[in-house]
Amino acid sequence: MMPDAINLREKLACFSEHWSPRVVAEMNDYQFKLAKFEGRFVWHSHDDTDEVFLVLAGRMGIELRDGLVELRAGEMYVVPRGVEHRPFAEEECHVLLVEPRGVVNTGDADGELRAENDVWV
């Protein structure tokens, strides 16, 4: 049996919700998650892990308490563990997140944007 490549465009077409990451692959204890961003997320941090944002399509920003990171398609940023941040996108943006299995999208914050964890597409 030949293994199938993971087509990110096809996976992104399978869901429409914003701020609700979907797992597409795992490597060791890390998950690769696709997400659609639009609007502003909540301020939060992840005390135990860094978080990778890789923009596949569109533009986004990551507000930090001491600055702003702006990303376009093909660019990525690693938010260090424990750093409070708030992602946003003026228009829909497609992002690949890389983080350990079990990381909750809102980190240390609660609220209506907290997504169910470990949802595969």
C-alpha positions, 0 to 999 in steps of 0.5 A: 500500500502506498502512503498518501500525501496530505493535501493541505488545500483539500484539508482546509476545504473540509471546515469553515470555522475560524479559530478551531484548529484541525489536526492533519498529522503527528510527528512524535508528540507534536501535532500539525494543525490547520486553522482559519483565522479571522478577527481577533483572538484572545490574549493568552500564553502557553506556559509549557511550550513554544508555538509555531505559526506558518502562514499558508495563505493571507496575512495575519499579525501576532500582538505581543505585549512589547511589539507586533509580528506581521506575517504573510503567506510563506512566513512563520514565527515561533512564539516562545513559551510563556509569552503572552500573545494575541493572533489576529487577521483582518481577512481570512488567513490560513495557518499551519500550527505546530505544537505538542499534542494536547495544547489548548488553543486558548492556552491559559485563557478561557472563553468562547473561542476555546476549541475542542482539542485533538479534532482531526480532518 
